[in-house]
Amino acid sequence: MMAEHGKPCEPQEATFCMNEASCHKLPAMETLSCICRENYKGIRCEEYHLPSSSQDGYDGGLLAAIIVVAIIGLVVLAVIIYHVQKMVKGKEKLNQKNDADQMRKLQV
């Protein structure tokens, strides 16, 4: 670890890193470097990232696909219900017309 990250910073330089990260001096570049704790990143470990249960975007993509399929299914279901109701109303009107025609025939 010492070879990769250089030697530890001097006490006055240790405040360079934030969020309890360990500070190391890189002699080849004459600069300071930080080794961040879990869920922190950035040059000085200043950025906090919430832990994720998914290591890749697969779960997010799967959820989005399920939502899209569910929405499409609901739209198709709504269209089917609309057409069924339209057919039922059409049959009711036809039956009423037939009933009226039969009543007229009986009156004659």
N, CA, C and O atoms as a Tinker XYZ file with bonds, in Angstrom:
   432  protein
     1  N      0.827000   -1.185000    0.000000    73     2
     2  CA     0.000000    0.000000    0.000000    64     1     3
     3  C      0.868000    1.243000    0.000000    63     2     4     5
     4  O      0.507000    2.233000   -0.636000    81     3
     5  N      1.982000    1.228000    0.680000    73     3     6
     6  CA     2.871000    2.383000    0.715000    64     5     7
     7  C      3.435000    2.676000   -0.661000    63     6     8     9
     8  O      3.563000    3.842000   -1.036000    81     7
     9  N      3.779000    1.637000   -1.430000    73     7    10
    10  CA     4.369000    1.847000   -2.744000    64     9    11
    11  C      3.350000    2.457000   -3.696000    63    10    12    13
    12  O      3.708000    3.287000   -4.532000    81    11
    13  N      2.079000    2.057000   -3.583000    73    11    14
    14  CA     1.050000    2.573000   -4.477000    64    13    15
    15  C      0.679000    4.014000   -4.166000    63    14    16    17
    16  O      0.513000    4.825000   -5.077000    81    15
    17  N      0.551000    4.334000   -2.901000    73    15    18
    18  CA     0.015000    5.624000   -2.511000    64    17    19
    19  C      1.050000    6.565000   -1.899000    63    18    20    21
    20  O      0.682000    7.632000   -1.407000    81    19
    21  N      2.274000    6.217000   -1.914000    73    19    22
    22  CA     3.302000    7.068000   -1.328000    64    21    23
    23  C      3.328000    6.950000    0.173000    63    22    24    25
    24  O      2.761000    6.020000    0.748000    81    23
    25  N      3.984000    7.890000    0.800000    73    23    26
    26  CA     4.075000    7.839000    2.258000    64    25    27
    27  C      2.980000    8.695000    2.888000    63    26    28    29
    28  O      2.464000    9.613000    2.252000    81    27
    29  N      2.627000    8.396000    4.130000    73    27    30
    30  CA     1.574000    9.171000    4.792000    64    29    31
    31  C      1.924000   10.657000    4.871000    63    30    32    33
    32  O      3.093000   11.034000    4.964000    81    31
    33  N      0.898000   11.477000    4.834000    73    31    34
    34  CA     1.085000   12.931000    4.886000    64    33    35
    35  C      1.603000   13.362000    6.255000    63    34    36    37
    36  O      1.440000   12.659000    7.252000    81    35
    37  N      2.219000   14.516000    6.274000    73    35    38
    38  CA     2.638000   15.138000    7.526000    64    37    39
    39  C      1.381000   15.588000    8.268000    63    38    40    41
    40  O      0.348000   15.791000    7.630000    81    39
    41  N      1.428000   15.750000    9.574000    73    39    42
    42  CA     0.237000   16.149000   10.342000    64    41    43
    43  C     -0.430000   17.427000    9.818000    63    42    44    45
    44  O     -1.658000   17.513000    9.809000    81    43
    45  N      0.346000   18.409000    9.388000    73    43    46
    46  CA    -0.244000   19.654000    8.890000    64    45    47
    47  C     -0.921000   19.467000    7.526000    63    46    48    49
    48  O     -1.766000   20.275000    7.142000    81    47
    49  N     -0.557000   18.415000    6.797000    73    47    50
    50  CA    -1.152000   18.141000    5.487000    64    49    51
    51  C     -2.343000   17.190000    5.584000    63    50    52    53
    52  O     -3.113000   17.065000    4.631000    81    51
    53  N     -2.499000   16.531000    6.706000    73    51    54
    54  CA    -3.530000   15.498000    6.874000    64    53    55
    55  C     -4.936000   16.052000    6.719000    63    54    56    57
    56  O     -5.860000   15.292000    6.428000    81    55
    57  N     -5.123000   17.336000    6.902000    73    55    58
    58  CA    -6.457000   17.934000    6.766000    64    57    59
    59  C     -6.863000   18.103000    5.297000    63    58    60    61
    60  O     -7.987000   18.522000    5.019000    81    59
    61  N     -5.981000   17.789000    4.364000    73    59    62
    62  CA    -6.298000   17.886000    2.938000    64    61    63
    63  C     -7.464000   16.968000    2.592000    63    62    64    65
    64  O     -8.362000   17.353000    1.843000    81    63
    65  N     -7.452000   15.763000    3.133000    73    63    66
    66  CA    -8.504000   14.784000    2.847000    64    65    67
    67  C     -9.678000   14.990000    3.792000    63    66    68    69
    68  O     -9.505000   15.352000    4.956000    81    67
    69  N    -10.868000   14.753000    3.270000    73    67    70
    70  CA   -12.088000   14.956000    4.047000    64    69    71
    71  C    -12.719000   13.607000    4.409000    63    70    72    73
    72  O    -12.350000   12.567000    3.864000    81    71
    73  N    -13.669000   13.648000    5.332000    73    71    74
    74  CA   -14.472000   12.486000    5.711000    64    73    75
    75  C    -13.635000   11.291000    6.157000    63    74    76    77
    76  O    -13.887000   10.157000    5.751000    81    75
    77  N    -12.649000   11.557000    6.985000    73    75    78
    78  CA   -11.799000   10.530000    7.589000    64    77    79
    79  C    -11.044000    9.679000    6.570000    63    78    80    81
    80  O    -10.734000    8.516000    6.829000    81    79
    81  N    -10.755000   10.262000    5.425000    73    79    82
    82  CA    -9.956000    9.547000    4.420000    64    81    83
    83  C     -8.492000    9.601000    4.842000    63    82    84    85
    84  O     -8.092000   10.492000    5.592000    81    83
    85  N     -7.693000    8.648000    4.362000    73    83    86
    86  CA    -6.267000    8.672000    4.700000    64    85    87
    87  C     -5.507000    9.453000    3.625000    63    86    88    89
    88  O     -5.731000    9.273000    2.428000    81    87
    89  N     -4.625000   10.302000    4.072000    73    87    90
    90  CA    -3.856000   11.187000    3.200000    64    89    91
    91  C     -2.468000   10.593000    2.936000    63    90    92    93
    92  O     -1.805000   10.097000    3.847000    81    91
    93  N     -2.047000   10.656000    1.664000    73    91    94
    94  CA    -0.729000   10.158000    1.267000    64    93    95
    95  C     -0.079000   11.158000    0.339000    63    94    96    97
    96  O     -0.736000   11.816000   -0.468000    81    95
    97  N      1.232000   11.255000    0.476000    73    95    98
    98  CA     2.008000   12.159000   -0.369000    64    97    99
    99  C      2.610000   11.354000   -1.519000    63    98   100   101
   100  O      3.266000   10.334000   -1.306000    81    99
   101  N      2.376000   11.832000   -2.739000    73    99   102
   102  CA     2.932000   11.175000   -3.922000    64   101   103
   103  C      4.214000   11.918000   -4.306000    63   102   104   105
   104  O      4.150000   13.004000   -4.882000    81   103
   105  N      5.376000   11.338000   -3.990000    73   103   106
   106  CA     6.628000   12.051000   -4.222000    64   105   107
   107  C      6.926000   12.271000   -5.700000    63   106   108   109
   108  O      7.558000   13.271000   -6.041000    81   107
   109  N      6.505000   11.396000   -6.572000    73   107   110
   110  CA     6.812000   11.543000   -7.997000    64   109   111
   111  C      6.142000   12.787000   -8.571000    63   110   112   113
   112  O      6.696000   13.426000   -9.465000    81   111
   113  N      4.959000   13.140000   -8.072000    73   111   114
   114  CA     4.239000   14.305000   -8.593000    64   113   115
   115  C      4.226000   15.460000   -7.605000    63   114   116   117
   116  O      3.697000   16.528000   -7.913000    81   115
   117  N      4.785000   15.271000   -6.454000    73   115   118
   118  CA     4.797000   16.266000   -5.382000    64   117   119
   119  C      3.385000   16.784000   -5.105000    63   118   120   121
   120  O      3.140000   17.990000   -5.082000    81   119
   121  N      2.468000   15.844000   -4.896000    73   119   122
   122  CA     1.082000   16.200000   -4.612000    64   121   123
   123  C      0.526000   15.265000   -3.554000    63   122   124   125
   124  O      1.128000   14.243000   -3.227000    81   123
   125  N     -0.626000   15.630000   -3.027000    73   123   126
   126  CA    -1.288000   14.817000   -2.019000    64   125   127
   127  C     -2.392000   13.987000   -2.668000    63   126   128   129
   128  O     -3.006000   14.403000   -3.650000    81   127
   129  N     -2.629000   12.810000   -2.101000    73   127   130
   130  CA    -3.654000   11.907000   -2.598000    64   129   131
   131  C     -4.441000   11.365000   -1.415000    63   130   132   133
   132  O     -3.913000   11.227000   -0.312000    81   131
   133  N     -5.718000   11.057000   -1.661000    73   131   134
   134  CA    -6.575000   10.547000   -0.588000    64   133   135
   135  C     -7.075000    9.148000   -0.928000    63   134   136   137
   136  O     -7.400000    8.848000   -2.077000    81   135
   137  N     -7.130000    8.307000    0.089000    73   135   138
   138  CA    -7.765000    7.005000   -0.039000    64   137   139
   139  C     -9.080000    7.125000    0.712000    63   138   140   141
   140  O     -9.108000    7.233000    1.938000    81   139
   141  N    -10.173000    7.103000   -0.050000    73   139   142
   142  CA   -11.499000    7.366000    0.507000    64   141   143
   143  C    -12.074000    6.155000    1.222000    63   142   144   145
   144  O    -11.759000    5.008000    0.906000    81   143
   145  N    -12.924000    6.447000    2.192000    73   143   146
   146  CA   -13.698000    5.409000    2.851000    64   145   147
   147  C    -14.838000    4.987000    1.935000    63   146   148   149
   148  O    -15.111000    5.641000    0.928000    81   147
   149  N    -15.499000    3.896000    2.287000    73   147   150
   150  CA   -16.617000    3.388000    1.491000    64   149   151
   151  C    -17.693000    4.460000    1.337000    63   150   152   153
   152  O    -18.001000    5.182000    2.285000    81   151
   153  N    -18.254000    4.557000    0.148000    73   151   154
   154  CA   -19.320000    5.489000   -0.224000    64   153   155
   155  C    -18.850000    6.927000   -0.424000    63   154   156   157
   156  O    -19.678000    7.809000   -0.652000    81   155
   157  N    -17.563000    7.186000   -0.346000    73   155   158
   158  CA   -17.039000    8.524000   -0.607000    64   157   159
   159  C    -16.139000    8.474000   -1.833000    63   158   160   161
   160  O    -15.470000    7.472000   -2.086000    81   159
   161  N    -16.129000    9.558000   -2.586000    73   159   162
   162  CA   -15.200000    9.650000   -3.703000    64   161   163
   163  C    -14.929000   11.114000   -4.002000    63   162   164   165
   164  O    -15.536000   12.003000   -3.404000    81   163
   165  N    -14.034000   11.351000   -4.912000    73   163   166
   166  CA   -13.601000   12.700000   -5.236000    64   165   167
   167  C    -12.127000   12.839000   -4.910000    63   166   168   169
   168  O    -11.552000   11.979000   -4.242000    81   167
   169  N    -11.519000   13.902000   -5.371000    73   167   170
   170  CA   -10.086000   14.107000   -5.149000    64   169   171
   171  C     -9.770000   14.176000   -3.657000    63   170   172   173
   172  O     -8.752000   13.660000   -3.197000    81   171
   173  N    -10.668000   14.825000   -2.911000    73   171   174
   174  CA   -10.451000   14.953000   -1.471000    64   173   175
   175  C    -11.458000   14.128000   -0.664000    63   174   176   177
   176  O    -11.606000   14.337000    0.540000    81   175
   177  N    -12.153000   13.188000   -1.329000    73   175   178
   178  CA   -13.192000   12.358000   -0.703000    64   177   179
   179  C    -14.341000   13.226000   -0.182000    63   178   180   181
   180  O    -14.902000   12.970000    0.883000    81   179
   181  N    -14.672000   14.246000   -0.953000    73   179   182
   182  CA   -15.690000   15.206000   -0.543000    64   181   183
   183  C    -17.098000   14.829000   -1.009000    63   182   184   185
   184  O    -18.070000   15.443000   -0.568000    81   183
   185  N    -17.228000   13.844000   -1.882000    73   183   186
   186  CA   -18.524000   13.476000   -2.428000    64   185   187
   187  C    -19.038000   12.191000   -1.770000    63   186   188   189
   188  O    -18.353000   11.169000   -1.740000    81   187
   189  N    -20.263000   12.275000   -1.245000    73   187   190
   190  CA   -20.886000   11.092000   -0.644000    64   189   191
   191  C    -21.886000   10.515000   -1.628000    63   190   192   193
   192  O    -22.697000   11.243000   -2.202000    81   191
   193  N    -21.827000    9.203000   -1.822000    73   191   194
   194  CA   -22.765000    8.514000   -2.700000    64   193   195
   195  C    -23.511000    7.476000   -1.885000    63   194   196   197
   196  O    -22.909000    6.654000   -1.194000    81   195
   197  N    -24.842000    7.527000   -1.980000    73   195   198
   198  CA   -25.649000    6.551000   -1.257000    64   197   199
   199  C    -25.351000    5.158000   -1.784000    63   198   200   201
   200  O    -25.175000    4.975000   -2.988000    81   199
   201  N    -25.293000    4.185000   -0.903000    73   199   202
   202  CA   -25.030000    2.820000   -1.358000    64   201   203
   203  C    -26.180000    2.325000   -2.221000    63   202   204   205
   204  O    -27.339000    2.663000   -1.981000    81   203
   205  N    -25.860000    1.540000   -3.205000    73   203   206
   206  CA   -26.850000    1.003000   -4.131000    64   205   207
   207  C    -26.914000   -0.507000   -3.978000    63   206   208   209
   208  O    -25.893000   -1.167000   -3.781000    81   207
   209  N    -28.125000   -1.047000   -4.070000    73   207   210
   210  CA   -28.259000   -2.495000   -3.967000    64   209   211
   211  C    -27.894000   -3.177000   -5.270000    63   210   212   213
   212  O    -27.658000   -4.385000   -5.298000    81   211
   213  N    -27.845000   -2.413000   -6.347000    73   211   214
   214  CA   -27.521000   -2.969000   -7.660000    64   213   215
   215  C    -26.134000   -2.497000   -8.081000    63   214   216   217
   216  O    -25.844000   -1.301000   -8.054000    81   215
   217  N    -25.297000   -3.421000   -8.463000    73   215   218
   218  CA   -23.952000   -3.052000   -8.889000    64   217   219
   219  C    -23.925000   -2.566000  -10.324000    63   218   220   221
   220  O    -22.970000   -1.910000  -10.739000    81   219
   221  N    -24.955000   -2.877000  -11.081000    73   219   222
   222  CA   -25.030000   -2.399000  -12.460000    64   221   223
   223  C    -26.436000   -1.853000  -12.704000    63   222   224   225
   224  O    -27.265000   -1.850000  -11.794000    81   223
   225  N    -26.702000   -1.401000  -13.896000    73   223   226
   226  CA   -27.986000   -0.817000  -14.209000    64   225   227
   227  C    -29.049000   -1.832000  -14.562000    63   226   228   229
   228  O    -30.142000   -1.446000  -14.974000    81   227
   229  N    -28.770000   -3.111000  -14.417000    73   227   230
   230  CA   -29.724000   -4.146000  -14.821000    64   229   231
   231  C    -31.038000   -4.029000  -14.060000    63   230   232   233
   232  O    -32.106000   -4.077000  -14.670000    81   231
   233  N    -30.980000   -3.878000  -12.744000    73   231   234
   234  CA   -32.207000   -3.810000  -11.953000    64   233   235
   235  C    -33.036000   -2.589000  -12.322000    63   234   236   237
   236  O    -34.261000   -2.677000  -12.406000    81   235
   237  N    -32.394000   -1.467000  -12.540000    73   235   238
   238  CA   -33.110000   -0.256000  -12.938000    64   237   239
   239  C    -33.752000   -0.422000  -14.303000    63   238   240   241
   240  O    -34.883000    0.016000  -14.512000    81   239
   241  N    -33.054000   -1.042000  -15.224000    73   239   242
   242  CA   -33.601000   -1.280000  -16.560000    64   241   243
   243  C    -34.751000   -2.256000  -16.517000    63   242   244   245
   244  O    -35.738000   -2.088000  -17.233000    81   243
   245  N    -34.638000   -3.269000  -15.692000    73   243   246
   246  CA   -35.707000   -4.255000  -15.555000    64   245   247
   247  C    -36.957000   -3.603000  -14.977000    63   246   248   249
   248  O    -38.066000   -3.860000  -15.446000    81   247
   249  N    -36.788000   -2.775000  -13.977000    73   247   250
   250  CA   -37.921000   -2.073000  -13.379000    64   249   251
   251  C    -38.582000   -1.157000  -14.398000    63   250   252   253
   252  O    -39.809000   -1.116000  -14.485000    81   251
   253  N    -37.794000   -0.429000  -15.163000    73   251   254
   254  CA   -38.353000    0.457000  -16.190000    64   253   255
   255  C    -39.122000   -0.345000  -17.231000    63   254   256   257
   256  O    -40.193000    0.078000  -17.665000    81   255
   257  N    -38.596000   -1.490000  -17.637000    73   255   258
   258  CA   -39.281000   -2.334000  -18.624000    64   257   259
   259  C    -40.603000   -2.843000  -18.075000    63   258   260   261
   260  O    -41.601000   -2.866000  -18.794000    81   259
   261  N    -40.625000   -3.248000  -16.819000    73   259   262
   262  CA   -41.867000   -3.734000  -16.205000    64   261   263
   263  C    -42.911000   -2.618000  -16.151000    63   262   264   265
   264  O    -44.088000   -2.852000  -16.424000    81   263
   265  N    -42.484000   -1.423000  -15.806000    73   263   266
   266  CA   -43.413000   -0.291000  -15.741000    64   265   267
   267  C    -43.979000    0.021000  -17.124000    63   266   268   269
   268  O    -45.180000    0.254000  -17.262000    81   267
   269  N    -43.126000    0.026000  -18.148000    73   267   270
   270  CA   -43.588000    0.302000  -19.511000    64   269   271
   271  C    -44.583000   -0.759000  -19.959000    63   270   272   273
   272  O    -45.623000   -0.425000  -20.526000    81   271
   273  N    -44.283000   -2.025000  -19.716000    73   271   274
   274  CA   -45.193000   -3.109000  -20.108000    64   273   275
   275  C    -46.525000   -2.986000  -19.356000    63   274   276   277
   276  O    -47.585000   -3.214000  -19.938000    81   275
   277  N    -46.477000   -2.632000  -18.086000    73   275   278
   278  CA   -47.707000   -2.469000  -17.310000    64   277   279
   279  C    -48.559000   -1.323000  -17.866000    63   278   280   281
   280  O    -49.780000   -1.449000  -17.960000    81   279
   281  N    -47.930000   -0.223000  -18.230000    73   279   282
   282  CA   -48.666000    0.918000  -18.793000    64   281   283
   283  C    -49.297000    0.532000  -20.130000    63   282   284   285
   284  O    -50.462000    0.843000  -20.378000    81   283
   285  N    -48.548000   -0.132000  -20.975000    73   283   286
   286  CA   -49.094000   -0.576000  -22.267000    64   285   287
   287  C    -50.262000   -1.536000  -22.038000    63   286   288   289
   288  O    -51.282000   -1.438000  -22.720000    81   287
   289  N    -50.125000   -2.452000  -21.097000    73   287   290
   290  CA   -51.207000   -3.379000  -20.774000    64   289   291
   291  C    -52.461000   -2.652000  -20.316000    63   290   292   293
   292  O    -53.567000   -3.015000  -20.719000    81   291
   293  N    -52.305000   -1.624000  -19.475000    73   291   294
   294  CA   -53.459000   -0.855000  -19.009000    64   293   295
   295  C    -54.139000   -0.104000  -20.148000    63   294   296   297
   296  O    -55.366000   -0.019000  -20.194000    81   295
   297  N    -53.346000    0.440000  -21.063000    73   295   298
   298  CA   -53.917000    1.150000  -22.216000    64   297   299
   299  C    -54.702000    0.170000  -23.089000    63   298   300   301
   300  O    -55.816000    0.478000  -23.514000    81   299
   301  N    -54.136000   -0.997000  -23.358000    73   299   302
   302  CA   -54.829000   -2.005000  -24.167000    64   301   303
   303  C    -56.124000   -2.426000  -23.471000    63   302   304   305
   304  O    -57.157000   -2.557000  -24.128000    81   303
   305  N    -56.085000   -2.634000  -22.177000    73   303   306
   306  CA   -57.270000   -3.010000  -21.415000    64   305   307
   307  C    -58.339000   -1.917000  -21.494000    63   306   308   309
   308  O    -59.520000   -2.223000  -21.658000    81   307
   309  N    -57.942000   -0.660000  -21.381000    73   307   310
   310  CA   -58.891000    0.453000  -21.476000    64   309   311
   311  C    -59.540000    0.495000  -22.854000    63   310   312   313
   312  O    -60.743000    0.735000  -22.957000    81   311
   313  N    -58.771000    0.266000  -23.915000    73   311   314
   314  CA   -59.324000    0.258000  -25.273000    64   313   315
   315  C    -60.317000   -0.894000  -25.435000    63   314   316   317
   316  O    -61.379000   -0.707000  -26.028000    81   315
   317  N    -59.991000   -2.069000  -24.923000    73   315   318
   318  CA   -60.899000   -3.218000  -25.012000    64   317   319
   319  C    -62.201000   -2.927000  -24.266000    63   318   320   321
   320  O    -63.284000   -3.202000  -24.783000    81   319
   321  N    -62.102000   -2.377000  -23.064000    73   319   322
   322  CA   -63.303000   -2.045000  -22.285000    64   321   323
   323  C    -64.160000   -1.024000  -23.036000    63   322   324   325
   324  O    -65.383000   -1.153000  -23.078000    81   323
   325  N    -63.534000   -0.029000  -23.618000    73   323   326
   326  CA   -64.263000    0.987000  -24.382000    64   325   327
   327  C    -65.040000    0.346000  -25.532000    63   326   328   329
   328  O    -66.221000    0.640000  -25.712000    81   327
   329  N    -64.404000   -0.517000  -26.305000    73   327   330
   330  CA   -65.064000   -1.153000  -27.445000    64   329   331
   331  C    -66.170000   -2.114000  -27.004000    63   330   332   333
   332  O    -67.207000   -2.190000  -27.663000    81   331
   333  N    -65.976000   -2.835000  -25.925000    73   331   334
   334  CA   -67.016000   -3.737000  -25.418000    64   333   335
   335  C    -68.236000   -2.927000  -24.995000    63   334   336   337
   336  O    -69.364000   -3.306000  -25.310000    81   335
   337  N    -68.030000   -1.824000  -24.289000    73   335   338
   338  CA   -69.149000   -0.983000  -23.877000    64   337   339
   339  C    -69.879000   -0.410000  -25.092000    63   338   340   341
   340  O    -71.107000   -0.327000  -25.097000    81   339
   341  N    -69.135000   -0.020000  -26.105000    73   339   342
   342  CA   -69.724000    0.523000  -27.328000    64   341   343
   343  C    -70.578000   -0.540000  -28.015000    63   342   344   345
   344  O    -71.666000   -0.236000  -28.504000    81   343
   345  N    -70.100000   -1.777000  -28.057000    73   343   346
   346  CA   -70.864000   -2.866000  -28.667000    64   345   347
   347  C    -72.138000   -3.152000  -27.863000    63   346   348   349
   348  O    -73.203000   -3.367000  -28.441000    81   347
   349  N    -72.028000   -3.155000  -26.542000    73   347   350
   350  CA   -73.195000   -3.418000  -25.698000    64   349   351
   351  C    -74.245000   -2.331000  -25.908000    63   350   352   353
   352  O    -75.427000   -2.645000  -26.041000    81   351
   353  N    -73.845000   -1.072000  -25.941000    73   351   354
   354  CA   -74.788000    0.023000  -26.164000    64   353   355
   355  C    -75.415000   -0.085000  -27.546000    63   354   356   357
   356  O    -76.603000    0.191000  -27.710000    81   355
   357  N    -74.627000   -0.485000  -28.543000    73   355   358
   358  CA   -75.164000   -0.663000  -29.894000    64   357   359
   359  C    -76.213000   -1.759000  -29.930000    63   358   360   361
   360  O    -77.240000   -1.610000  -30.592000    81   359
   361  N    -75.970000   -2.855000  -29.231000    73   359   362
   362  CA   -76.945000   -3.956000  -29.175000    64   361   363
   363  C    -78.216000   -3.506000  -28.455000    63   362   364   365
   364  O    -79.321000   -3.869000  -28.858000    81   363
   365  N    -78.059000   -2.711000  -27.383000    73   363   366
   366  CA   -79.224000   -2.220000  -26.658000    64   365   367
   367  C    -80.078000   -1.332000  -27.555000    63   366   368   369
   368  O    -81.304000   -1.444000  -27.554000    81   367
   369  N    -79.437000   -0.453000  -28.319000    73   367   370
   370  CA   -80.181000    0.417000  -29.231000    64   369   371
   371  C    -80.886000   -0.409000  -30.303000    63   370   372   373
   372  O    -82.035000   -0.125000  -30.644000    81   371
   373  N    -80.218000   -1.421000  -30.833000    73   371   374
   374  CA   -80.806000   -2.289000  -31.849000    64   373   375
   375  C    -82.002000   -3.047000  -31.281000    63   374   376   377
   376  O    -83.030000   -3.178000  -31.945000    81   375
   377  N    -81.868000   -3.544000  -30.053000    73   375   378
   378  CA   -82.974000   -4.251000  -29.405000    64   377   379
   379  C    -84.156000   -3.319000  -29.168000    63   378   380   381
   380  O    -85.307000   -3.715000  -29.354000    81   379
   381  N    -83.879000   -2.078000  -28.755000    73   379   382
   382  CA   -84.960000   -1.113000  -28.538000    64   381   383
   383  C    -85.674000   -0.803000  -29.854000    63   382   384   385
   384  O    -86.899000   -0.684000  -29.886000    81   383
   385  N    -84.908000   -0.674000  -30.934000    73   383   386
   386  CA   -85.491000   -0.398000  -32.243000    64   385   387
   387  C    -86.355000   -1.577000  -32.682000    63   386   388   389
   388  O    -87.466000   -1.383000  -33.175000    81   387
   389  N    -85.850000   -2.796000  -32.506000    73   387   390
   390  CA   -86.620000   -3.988000  -32.870000    64   389   391
   391  C    -87.898000   -4.091000  -32.046000    63   390   392   393
   392  O    -88.957000   -4.434000  -32.572000    81   391
   393  N    -87.796000   -3.792000  -30.748000    73   391   394
   394  CA   -88.975000   -3.825000  -29.887000    64   393   395
   395  C    -90.009000   -2.802000  -30.352000    63   394   396   397
   396  O    -91.206000   -3.087000  -30.362000    81   395
   397  N    -89.546000   -1.606000  -30.737000    73   395   398
   398  CA   -90.456000   -0.558000  -31.214000    64   397   399
   399  C    -91.114000   -0.980000  -32.529000    63   398   400   401
   400  O    -92.304000   -0.737000  -32.729000    81   399
   401  N    -90.352000   -1.606000  -33.421000    73   399   402
   402  CA   -90.891000   -2.080000  -34.692000    64   401   403
   403  C    -91.952000   -3.157000  -34.454000    63   402   404   405
   404  O    -92.991000   -3.156000  -35.115000    81   403
   405  N    -91.703000   -4.061000  -33.530000    73   403   406
   406  CA   -92.659000   -5.119000  -33.226000    64   405   407
   407  C    -93.942000   -4.526000  -32.615000    63   406   408   409
   408  O    -95.042000   -4.994000  -32.909000    81   407
   409  N    -93.801000   -3.525000  -31.791000    73   407   410
   410  CA   -94.971000   -2.875000  -31.179000    64   409   411
   411  C    -95.826000   -2.208000  -32.264000    63   410   412   413
   412  O    -97.055000   -2.270000  -32.212000    81   411
   413  N    -95.179000   -1.574000  -33.242000    73   411   414
   414  CA   -95.907000   -0.937000  -34.338000    64   413   415
   415  C    -96.650000   -1.969000  -35.171000    63   414   416   417
   416  O    -97.782000   -1.728000  -35.591000    81   415
   417  N    -96.031000   -3.102000  -35.412000    73   415   418
   418  CA   -96.653000   -4.167000  -36.204000    64   417   419
   419  C    -97.870000   -4.729000  -35.475000    63   418   420   421
   420  O    -98.879000   -5.055000  -36.100000    81   419
   421  N    -97.771000   -4.841000  -34.158000    73   419   422
   422  CA   -98.878000   -5.369000  -33.392000    64   421   423
   423  C   -100.065000   -4.379000  -33.346000    63   422   424   425
   424  O   -101.221000   -4.791000  -33.258000    81   423
   425  N    -99.765000   -3.108000  -33.405000    73   423   426
   426  CA  -100.806000   -2.079000  -33.343000    64   425   427
   427  C   -101.558000   -1.984000  -34.677000    63   426   428   429
   428  O   -102.699000   -1.523000  -34.699000    81   427
   429  N   -100.959000   -2.401000  -35.758000    73   427   430
   430  CA  -101.586000   -2.306000  -37.070000    64   429   431
   431  C   -102.551000   -3.407000  -37.299000    63   430   432
   432  O   -103.169000   -3.475000  -38.361000    81   431
